[in-house]
């Protein structure tokens, strides 16, 4: 069965350890399920056990990803939506 999404982006600037753990667990689980997963490059220094090739800017994520998962509050979600919507083909 074909998956509805091939490439998934994980976005958000975590402010606490629990959010960082959420990013890691999402990445590991989605990768193990066969998805290509990219992460917001603002997290590259925090998530140092994930390959650097899996990080991309929000603009790049908007072009690559079929689905974005935003970890955080309303501000993270609204900010990501603003940037992602401007980077998708019209």
Buried (B, 14 or more C-beta within 10 A) or exposed (E): EEEEEEBBBBBBBBEEEEBBEBBBEBBEEBBEEEBBBBBBBBBBEBBEEBEEEBBBBBEBBBEBBEEBBBBBEEEBBEBBEEBBEEBEEE
